[in-house]
Amino acid sequence: MDTNTKLIYQDAIENIPESERLPLQNPIALRTLAALEFYEKNSSHAIAFTTLMQKSFDKRNVKYIHPSYITILLQLTEDELSFIKIIQKEGTLEYVTKLDLTDDKSQFCNRRYLKDPLPEKQLNYPEMKWLYIDNLLRLNIINYPIYKQDPVMENGAQIGLIQQSRIHLTNFGNHFFEAITN
């Protein structure tokens, strides 16, 4: 074990009673240590990986650490980590969107957000939040159900749609959040 790895390991086990400690050679800890090399010490990713690693050394917490969390964490941006924290803190983010119906009435387009509770100042690239939502949905971290839809009518014909929806963490997303935070 190199000196840097020893220091990280010593920091990680510092607050774990010796009787509750697991050895360094557990797969989650080793993969987490490898991932830490790519992130600056105080970045959101480094903090999340360090927390995940600390819990993987603790007999009392290791059962809550799923091996997929490492892979998921590697697929998230700093903004997505911030977004997860915001959703967890708020519980639910409620959105209202308006879409236009194409002239041939075959699809909806031109999505506009009439209500957007996401505090954009907490993101580095707020214009990318919809990509973040798609990624977090794909990873089963969030759910984004539409709970109400109303047609937008003009002269008796539908020209659009107003949707009301809520973003919240899935059960898996809540477990993931708990694993990467203290």
Buried (B, 14 or more C-beta within 10 A) or exposed (E): EEEEBEEBBEEBBEEBEEEEEBEBEBEBBBBBBEBBEEBEEEEBBBBBBBBBBBBBBBEEBBEEBBEEBBEBBEEBBBBBBBBBBBBBEBEEBBBBBBBBBEEEEEEBEEEEEEEBEBEEEEBEEBEBBEEBBEBBBEBBBBBBEEEEEEEBEEEEEEBBBBBBBBBBBBEBBBBBBBBBBE
